[in-house]
Amino acid sequence: MSERLAADVQPAVAPKASAAQVGRAVFWSFIGIRKSSGYEDDVARITPVQAIVAGLIGAALFVASLVMLVKFLTR
C-alpha cells in the first residue's frame, strides 16, 4: 500500500520561467540587489541553462553598450 501512495504523490514543480523573468533576474544579479523571496522564486523556476544563456547575453549587451558609449564620447 505504501508503494501505491508514494506513486500517487507528485512533487510540486514550478513552471519554467519566461524570458522576461529570466532577464529580470539576471539584471538584478548584475546590479547585486535582490530580495530573498524573489531569489527563492527564481531558484524554483529558472533552470541553469536559462541562467547561463541569459547571463552571457546580458554580459554581451553590457560590453557592447560600453564600447558604443566610448566610441560616442571619443568622437
Chimera marker file (.cmm) of the C-alpha trace (Angstrom):
<marker_set name="trace">
<marker id="1" x="0.000" y="0.000" z="0.000" r="1" g="1" b="0" radius="0.5"/>
<marker id="2" x="2.833" y="2.432" z="0.738" r="1" g="1" b="0" radius="0.5"/>
<marker id="3" x="4.171" y="1.931" z="-2.797" r="1" g="1" b="0" radius="0.5"/>
<marker id="4" x="0.836" y="2.984" z="-4.245" r="1" g="1" b="0" radius="0.5"/>
<marker id="5" x="0.715" y="6.072" z="-2.010" r="1" g="1" b="0" radius="0.5"/>
<marker id="6" x="4.249" y="7.016" z="-2.943" r="1" g="1" b="0" radius="0.5"/>
<marker id="7" x="3.395" y="6.708" z="-6.635" r="1" g="1" b="0" radius="0.5"/>
<marker id="8" x="0.289" y="8.890" z="-6.216" r="1" g="1" b="0" radius="0.5"/>
<marker id="9" x="2.169" y="11.741" z="-4.562" r="1" g="1" b="0" radius="0.5"/>
<marker id="10" x="3.656" y="14.030" z="-7.185" r="1" g="1" b="0" radius="0.5"/>
<marker id="11" x="6.154" y="16.701" z="-6.135" r="1" g="1" b="0" radius="0.5"/>
<marker id="12" x="5.050" y="20.260" z="-6.802" r="1" g="1" b="0" radius="0.5"/>
<marker id="13" x="7.060" y="21.513" z="-9.751" r="1" g="1" b="0" radius="0.5"/>
<marker id="14" x="7.055" y="25.205" z="-10.521" r="1" g="1" b="0" radius="0.5"/>
<marker id="15" x="6.574" y="26.082" z="-14.182" r="1" g="1" b="0" radius="0.5"/>
<marker id="16" x="9.598" y="27.248" z="-16.144" r="1" g="1" b="0" radius="0.5"/>
<marker id="17" x="10.355" y="30.932" z="-16.038" r="1" g="1" b="0" radius="0.5"/>
<marker id="18" x="9.601" y="33.126" z="-19.019" r="1" g="1" b="0" radius="0.5"/>
<marker id="19" x="12.306" y="35.027" z="-20.874" r="1" g="1" b="0" radius="0.5"/>
<marker id="20" x="11.250" y="38.243" z="-19.141" r="1" g="1" b="0" radius="0.5"/>
<marker id="21" x="11.549" y="36.652" z="-15.694" r="1" g="1" b="0" radius="0.5"/>
<marker id="22" x="14.993" y="35.277" z="-16.511" r="1" g="1" b="0" radius="0.5"/>
<marker id="23" x="16.113" y="38.635" z="-17.910" r="1" g="1" b="0" radius="0.5"/>
<marker id="24" x="14.883" y="40.457" z="-14.825" r="1" g="1" b="0" radius="0.5"/>
<marker id="25" x="16.682" y="38.005" z="-12.517" r="1" g="1" b="0" radius="0.5"/>
<marker id="26" x="19.937" y="38.385" z="-14.465" r="1" g="1" b="0" radius="0.5"/>
<marker id="27" x="19.586" y="42.181" z="-14.447" r="1" g="1" b="0" radius="0.5"/>
<marker id="28" x="19.123" y="42.254" z="-10.676" r="1" g="1" b="0" radius="0.5"/>
<marker id="29" x="22.049" y="39.862" z="-10.305" r="1" g="1" b="0" radius="0.5"/>
<marker id="30" x="24.297" y="42.193" z="-12.303" r="1" g="1" b="0" radius="0.5"/>
<marker id="31" x="23.330" y="45.072" z="-10.016" r="1" g="1" b="0" radius="0.5"/>
<marker id="32" x="23.563" y="42.946" z="-6.884" r="1" g="1" b="0" radius="0.5"/>
<marker id="33" x="20.173" y="43.810" z="-5.428" r="1" g="1" b="0" radius="0.5"/>
<marker id="34" x="17.684" y="41.015" z="-4.801" r="1" g="1" b="0" radius="0.5"/>
<marker id="35" x="15.014" y="40.196" z="-2.224" r="1" g="1" b="0" radius="0.5"/>
<marker id="36" x="15.293" y="36.768" z="-0.642" r="1" g="1" b="0" radius="0.5"/>
<marker id="37" x="11.713" y="35.937" z="-1.638" r="1" g="1" b="0" radius="0.5"/>
<marker id="38" x="12.484" y="36.831" z="-5.258" r="1" g="1" b="0" radius="0.5"/>
<marker id="39" x="15.658" y="34.769" z="-5.131" r="1" g="1" b="0" radius="0.5"/>
<marker id="40" x="13.773" y="31.720" z="-3.839" r="1" g="1" b="0" radius="0.5"/>
<marker id="41" x="11.178" y="32.080" z="-6.598" r="1" g="1" b="0" radius="0.5"/>
<marker id="42" x="13.952" y="32.347" z="-9.217" r="1" g="1" b="0" radius="0.5"/>
<marker id="43" x="15.704" y="29.247" z="-7.914" r="1" g="1" b="0" radius="0.5"/>
<marker id="44" x="12.468" y="27.297" z="-8.170" r="1" g="1" b="0" radius="0.5"/>
<marker id="45" x="11.667" y="28.424" z="-11.724" r="1" g="1" b="0" radius="0.5"/>
<marker id="46" x="14.882" y="29.244" z="-13.595" r="1" g="1" b="0" radius="0.5"/>
<marker id="47" x="16.936" y="26.367" z="-14.938" r="1" g="1" b="0" radius="0.5"/>
<marker id="48" x="20.743" y="26.563" z="-15.001" r="1" g="1" b="0" radius="0.5"/>
<marker id="49" x="20.746" y="26.631" z="-18.815" r="1" g="1" b="0" radius="0.5"/>
<marker id="50" x="18.367" y="29.612" z="-18.825" r="1" g="1" b="0" radius="0.5"/>
<marker id="51" x="20.553" y="31.453" z="-16.309" r="1" g="1" b="0" radius="0.5"/>
<marker id="52" x="23.782" y="30.778" z="-18.248" r="1" g="1" b="0" radius="0.5"/>
<marker id="53" x="22.346" y="31.834" z="-21.615" r="1" g="1" b="0" radius="0.5"/>
<marker id="54" x="20.748" y="34.963" z="-20.155" r="1" g="1" b="0" radius="0.5"/>
<marker id="55" x="23.961" y="35.826" z="-18.319" r="1" g="1" b="0" radius="0.5"/>
<marker id="56" x="26.026" y="35.539" z="-21.498" r="1" g="1" b="0" radius="0.5"/>
<marker id="57" x="23.531" y="37.663" z="-23.431" r="1" g="1" b="0" radius="0.5"/>
<marker id="58" x="23.440" y="40.232" z="-20.627" r="1" g="1" b="0" radius="0.5"/>
<marker id="59" x="27.241" y="40.414" z="-20.468" r="1" g="1" b="0" radius="0.5"/>
<marker id="60" x="27.471" y="40.803" z="-24.261" r="1" g="1" b="0" radius="0.5"/>
<marker id="61" x="24.907" y="43.624" z="-24.203" r="1" g="1" b="0" radius="0.5"/>
<marker id="62" x="26.752" y="45.325" z="-21.351" r="1" g="1" b="0" radius="0.5"/>
<marker id="63" x="30.109" y="45.173" z="-23.154" r="1" g="1" b="0" radius="0.5"/>
<marker id="64" x="28.556" y="46.328" z="-26.444" r="1" g="1" b="0" radius="0.5"/>
<marker id="65" x="26.891" y="49.290" z="-24.740" r="1" g="1" b="0" radius="0.5"/>
<marker id="66" x="30.195" y="50.282" z="-23.110" r="1" g="1" b="0" radius="0.5"/>
<marker id="67" x="32.013" y="50.089" z="-26.457" r="1" g="1" b="0" radius="0.5"/>
<marker id="68" x="29.331" y="52.200" z="-28.132" r="1" g="1" b="0" radius="0.5"/>
<marker id="69" x="29.450" y="54.745" z="-25.294" r="1" g="1" b="0" radius="0.5"/>
<marker id="70" x="33.243" y="55.057" z="-25.538" r="1" g="1" b="0" radius="0.5"/>
<marker id="71" x="33.100" y="55.429" z="-29.317" r="1" g="1" b="0" radius="0.5"/>
<marker id="72" x="30.437" y="58.108" z="-28.970" r="1" g="1" b="0" radius="0.5"/>
<marker id="73" x="32.357" y="60.041" z="-26.317" r="1" g="1" b="0" radius="0.5"/>
<marker id="74" x="35.709" y="59.893" z="-28.125" r="1" g="1" b="0" radius="0.5"/>
<marker id="75" x="34.355" y="61.135" z="-31.472" r="1" g="1" b="0" radius="0.5"/>
<link id1="1" id2="2" r="1" g="1" b="0" radius="0.2"/>
<link id1="2" id2="3" r="1" g="1" b="0" radius="0.2"/>
<link id1="3" id2="4" r="1" g="1" b="0" radius="0.2"/>
<link id1="4" id2="5" r="1" g="1" b="0" radius="0.2"/>
<link id1="5" id2="6" r="1" g="1" b="0" radius="0.2"/>
<link id1="6" id2="7" r="1" g="1" b="0" radius="0.2"/>
<link id1="7" id2="8" r="1" g="1" b="0" radius="0.2"/>
<link id1="8" id2="9" r="1" g="1" b="0" radius="0.2"/>
<link id1="9" id2="10" r="1" g="1" b="0" radius="0.2"/>
<link id1="10" id2="11" r="1" g="1" b="0" radius="0.2"/>
<link id1="11" id2="12" r="1" g="1" b="0" radius="0.2"/>
<link id1="12" id2="13" r="1" g="1" b="0" radius="0.2"/>
<link id1="13" id2="14" r="1" g="1" b="0" radius="0.2"/>
<link id1="14" id2="15" r="1" g="1" b="0" radius="0.2"/>
<link id1="15" id2="16" r="1" g="1" b="0" radius="0.2"/>
<link id1="16" id2="17" r="1" g="1" b="0" radius="0.2"/>
<link id1="17" id2="18" r="1" g="1" b="0" radius="0.2"/>
<link id1="18" id2="19" r="1" g="1" b="0" radius="0.2"/>
<link id1="19" id2="20" r="1" g="1" b="0" radius="0.2"/>
<link id1="20" id2="21" r="1" g="1" b="0" radius="0.2"/>
<link id1="21" id2="22" r="1" g="1" b="0" radius="0.2"/>
<link id1="22" id2="23" r="1" g="1" b="0" radius="0.2"/>
<link id1="23" id2="24" r="1" g="1" b="0" radius="0.2"/>
<link id1="24" id2="25" r="1" g="1" b="0" radius="0.2"/>
<link id1="25" id2="26" r="1" g="1" b="0" radius="0.2"/>
<link id1="26" id2="27" r="1" g="1" b="0" radius="0.2"/>
<link id1="27" id2="28" r="1" g="1" b="0" radius="0.2"/>
<link id1="28" id2="29" r="1" g="1" b="0" radius="0.2"/>
<link id1="29" id2="30" r="1" g="1" b="0" radius="0.2"/>
<link id1="30" id2="31" r="1" g="1" b="0" radius="0.2"/>
<link id1="31" id2="32" r="1" g="1" b="0" radius="0.2"/>
<link id1="32" id2="33" r="1" g="1" b="0" radius="0.2"/>
<link id1="33" id2="34" r="1" g="1" b="0" radius="0.2"/>
<link id1="34" id2="35" r="1" g="1" b="0" radius="0.2"/>
<link id1="35" id2="36" r="1" g="1" b="0" radius="0.2"/>
<link id1="36" id2="37" r="1" g="1" b="0" radius="0.2"/>
<link id1="37" id2="38" r="1" g="1" b="0" radius="0.2"/>
<link id1="38" id2="39" r="1" g="1" b="0" radius="0.2"/>
<link id1="39" id2="40" r="1" g="1" b="0" radius="0.2"/>
<link id1="40" id2="41" r="1" g="1" b="0" radius="0.2"/>
<link id1="41" id2="42" r="1" g="1" b="0" radius="0.2"/>
<link id1="42" id2="43" r="1" g="1" b="0" radius="0.2"/>
<link id1="43" id2="44" r="1" g="1" b="0" radius="0.2"/>
<link id1="44" id2="45" r="1" g="1" b="0" radius="0.2"/>
<link id1="45" id2="46" r="1" g="1" b="0" radius="0.2"/>
<link id1="46" id2="47" r="1" g="1" b="0" radius="0.2"/>
<link id1="47" id2="48" r="1" g="1" b="0" radius="0.2"/>
<link id1="48" id2="49" r="1" g="1" b="0" radius="0.2"/>
<link id1="49" id2="50" r="1" g="1" b="0" radius="0.2"/>
<link id1="50" id2="51" r="1" g="1" b="0" radius="0.2"/>
<link id1="51" id2="52" r="1" g="1" b="0" radius="0.2"/>
<link id1="52" id2="53" r="1" g="1" b="0" radius="0.2"/>
<link id1="53" id2="54" r="1" g="1" b="0" radius="0.2"/>
<link id1="54" id2="55" r="1" g="1" b="0" radius="0.2"/>
<link id1="55" id2="56" r="1" g="1" b="0" radius="0.2"/>
<link id1="56" id2="57" r="1" g="1" b="0" radius="0.2"/>
<link id1="57" id2="58" r="1" g="1" b="0" radius="0.2"/>
<link id1="58" id2="59" r="1" g="1" b="0" radius="0.2"/>
<link id1="59" id2="60" r="1" g="1" b="0" radius="0.2"/>
<link id1="60" id2="61" r="1" g="1" b="0" radius="0.2"/>
<link id1="61" id2="62" r="1" g="1" b="0" radius="0.2"/>
<link id1="62" id2="63" r="1" g="1" b="0" radius="0.2"/>
<link id1="63" id2="64" r="1" g="1" b="0" radius="0.2"/>
<link id1="64" id2="65" r="1" g="1" b="0" radius="0.2"/>
<link id1="65" id2="66" r="1" g="1" b="0" radius="0.2"/>
<link id1="66" id2="67" r="1" g="1" b="0" radius="0.2"/>
<link id1="67" id2="68" r="1" g="1" b="0" radius="0.2"/>
<link id1="68" id2="69" r="1" g="1" b="0" radius="0.2"/>
<link id1="69" id2="70" r="1" g="1" b="0" radius="0.2"/>
<link id1="70" id2="71" r="1" g="1" b="0" radius="0.2"/>
<link id1="71" id2="72" r="1" g="1" b="0" radius="0.2"/>
<link id1="72" id2="73" r="1" g="1" b="0" radius="0.2"/>
<link id1="73" id2="74" r="1" g="1" b="0" radius="0.2"/>
<link id1="74" id2="75" r="1" g="1" b="0" radius="0.2"/>
</marker_set>
